Amino acid sequence: MKTSINQDNRQGKFNRHPQEGLSVKDALIWFIITVIALCIAGRSEAKGRFGNNNLPLAPVAYDITMTPVVQSTSILPFKAVSAGSNISSFTIHSVPSESQGILSLSMDGQLVTVSEGMMITPDLAASFVFTPDSSYNGQVLFTYSANDEEGVTSNIANYIIPVIGKQQVILPVSLLSFSGTENNKKVQLYWQTENEGNSSYFEIQRSADGTSFETIATESALGNAKNSYQSNDDLFFYIFKTVYYRIKMVNINGSFKYSASVMLQLGTTGKTTVKAWPLPFTSNLNVSFYGEEKETVKITLRSINGSEVMNITSAVTKGPNTIALYQAQSMPSGTYLLTVSSRTKAETIKVIKQ
């Protein structure tokens, strides 16, 4: 049998005479050339994901520098890219020291402390919160890397957070109480303050989920030693069953802090205000309030600067309830904010321990 080889043959293509069949030898040559051609095509297709040494290209994680922070702040999400693949996770390589502050993940309303070696999915990369230590002033550094779906790890990137120490900021005001009532989708909010010497104004903020707040009104600070305020909110067009409120208390130099949130269940009404005795107390502290249903409430004690010193939960019944806070006897002397949070609302009062 004769097999004719033209110019195309030298490029890897064989033409045979249309009236002649292929011999076993010719078929084997045809097979080998086909395999070589497929390998060349495969290498070209993979060139976008692999380097010249046939190793996958590593993803790239980027250095990030935040704007300066003063208090607990949600930080920018991690940033990384991968050629020809997707980022599947991030790995934490180092965390801030305890003297600098705490790096946390906000998950279902709770803060989970981040540790070295922790791996997180990309959807959680926007849920980091950094809480600086009150005495720290300077730059905070931690590191991370990215992993793609091919199992390849990126470089280690730096994340820098400049911190302005709280001792350099004058807090605007002390909040004595903050509560709210709702009737027929009309809300009334009440709060009391003291030490308003450096206070400028209050922003009343509302949220449907307790996380994302918007400012709905502002009130100018009266500037007296002790003041009472009231603000109204008409929820005629509000479509959710639960509403949250908080107050942003802004100082004349722009510094600010937030109150605890008040949650209201639309269509329900409160019956009494939280009371505590004896005041001032020296050992145990008793708290009484009216429960709107059988549920579990949270009782929190915070110092005037916002630091949490006690947090307990207690099962209550519908009607009057009294709870003895035996843990309060170990607290140092001072002024505290006591908050009772139920499913429908939260009320805060001031208590003093001698």
ABEGO torsion letter per residue (X at the ends): XBBBBBAAAAAGBBBBBAABBBBAAAAAAAAAAAAAAAAAAAAAAAAAABBAAGBBBBBBBBBBBBBBBABBBBBBBBBBBBBGBBBABBBBABBBBAAAEBBBBBBGGBBBBBBBGBBBBAAAAAABBBBBBAABBEBBBBBBBBBBAAGBBBBBBBBBBBBBBAAABBBABBBABBBBBBBGGBBBBBBBBBGAAABABBBBBBBAAGABBBBABBBBBAGBABBBBBBBBBAAABABABBBBBBBBBBAAGBBBBBBBBBBBBGBBBABBBBBOBOBBABBBBBBBBBABBBBBBBBBBBAAGBBABBBBBBBBBEBBBBBBAAAAABBBEBBBBBBBBAABBBBBBBBBX
